[in-house]
Amino acid sequence: MRTRIEPYRVKVVEPIPFTSIADRERALAAAHWNLFKIPANLVTIDLLTDSGMTAMSAHQWAGLLDGDEAYAGARSFQRFEAVVRTLTGYTHVIPTHQGRAAERLLFEAMLKPGDVVPGNTHFDTTHANLERAGARAVNLPIAAARTPAAEHPFKGDIDLDALAETLARERVPLVIITVTSNGVGGHPVSLANMQAVRALCDKHGARLFLDAARFAENAWLVREREVGLGERTPRDLARAFFELADGCLMSAKKDGLVNIGGFLALRDGALADTLRRDMVLGEGFPTYGGLAGRDLEAMASGLEEVTDPAYLADRIAQVRSLGDRLHAAGVPVMRPTGGHAVYLDSRAFAPHLGPLDLPGQAIVCALYRLAGIRSCEIGQLMKGHSGPGGTPEGAVDLDLVRLAIPRRVYTCCHLDYVAEAVELLYAARSELTPFEIIEQPPALRHFGAKLRPRAPR
Ligand SMILES: *Cc1c(COP(=O)(O)O)cnc(C)c1O
């Protein structure tokens, strides 16, 4: 059979809101054209993020009732620990309330001011937590990752020459490889690249950690794309990545298939002892780490379900079918489609707007107005800032709009609706108007900024 069907059926339904264009225009004005400030009950299809928006399975919901809420040594912790050990091969498993808590704990324990931490491209909270620990976060993506239209199978790979140079020149206690690389478009890292990174880290005495938020999607894309690996199971391929690293940081809100949760897992017992000691003040006792026992149950089941080949095949095919349909319609999308999202190339989409006219923001607002779809600007608004000494803001490298697909939440029909809306918007792209920022917080400005459309110059 050629028809692709979701490998699950629906057991519980949640109505989605439908609104009029007039409702949405009012909502945009009230939110100062910032989609983070639009109430979710005015969003028909929510593609703001894939984080924490997962639909849990019947098995996970059943596990919630079975959660052991003992303060110390809960049965749910033991199950969670066993699942993570089997998946990763790491001995020490430390739950945290989400990924960023794992980042803060690890970096505070490992880093000193002046350290340099290279990566294929650090996630934004990872970047901020590295700098908070006094380290310098350095992104070393391969050159192809900077060209949205380039058809390269492993745009998540790190630039090995640049990494070798950084390791030789700087004090580098830690290298972080993020799978898949969210920062460059959800693209996979190849096993060959990971092996080469391990060899470089060994040569220079650096630790290697995986930011494993999307480890299963990465494993599936490696299976599909890397020569000679097509017969291996996603679980086996994921394990190969974990084995090459000294430990991992995990936001379980992605491939943990849960709404909240995260963890650290590692081999080094002394470092694990330090982390367990440090976490008590901010996070909680080491066997619950800021989570309820039931959350640990849900995470344990999610981590088992996520490597199911039927689930992954559908997940990746669903995202790809949206990307391929838009590409075939001539819409400028990042190529090839990665693991968890489709990215529009904002400048190519709206070439009549300049980079500082916030073309991505024009697209996300217009797409919401047209069809009630919430997407996320990852471009000038999110990443732009003024230069040293308050010099004017320059154009950022890549200006993208991300349509992130939550796991197991939307059907093919929902995504057909999204594709139609984006195609209509693209056909009317000459009507997209420039935006300007009227107020912005000093850090992570996209969350709090107030904006307004302005007349073309
Ligand atoms: C989401 C994410 C994080 C941060 O995790 P939270 O659970 O949101 O705190 C870190 N790294 C990557 C790659 C992520 O996608």
The ligand as an SDF file (V2000), in Angstrom:
LIG
                    3D

 15 15  0  0  0  0  0  0  0  0999 V2000
   14.4980   22.2790   24.1610 C   0  0  0  0  0  0  0  0  0  0  0  0
   15.9430   22.1140   24.0630 C   0  0  0  0  0  0  0  0  0  0  0  0
   16.7820   22.4120   25.1500 C   0  0  0  0  0  0  0  0  0  0  0  0
   16.2660   22.9860   26.4550 C   0  0  0  0  0  0  0  0  0  0  0  0
   15.3810   22.1300   27.0610 O   0  0  0  0  0  0  0  0  0  0  0  0
   14.0950   22.6040   27.8830 P   0  0  0  0  0  0  0  0  0  0  0  0
   13.4520   21.3120   28.2420 O   0  0  0  0  0  0  0  0  0  0  0  0
   13.2550   23.4720   27.0020 O   0  0  0  0  0  0  0  0  0  0  0  0
   14.5930   23.3320   29.0830 O   0  0  0  0  0  0  0  0  0  0  0  0
   18.1350   22.1970   24.9890 C   0  0  0  0  0  0  0  0  0  0  0  0
   18.6450   21.7420   23.8220 N   0  0  0  0  0  0  0  0  0  0  0  0
   17.8660   21.4630   22.7690 C   0  0  0  0  0  0  0  0  0  0  0  0
   18.4810   20.9600   21.5060 C   0  0  0  0  0  0  0  0  0  0  0  0
   16.4990   21.6460   22.8440 C   0  0  0  0  0  0  0  0  0  0  0  0
   15.7420   21.3920   21.7800 O   0  0  0  0  0  0  0  0  0  0  0  0
  1  2  1  0
  2  3  1  0
  2 14  2  0
  3  4  1  0
  3 10  2  0
  4  5  1  0
  5  6  1  0
  6  7  2  0
  6  8  1  0
  6  9  1  0
 10 11  1  0
 11 12  2  0
 12 13  1  0
 12 14  1  0
 14 15  1  0
M  END
$$$$
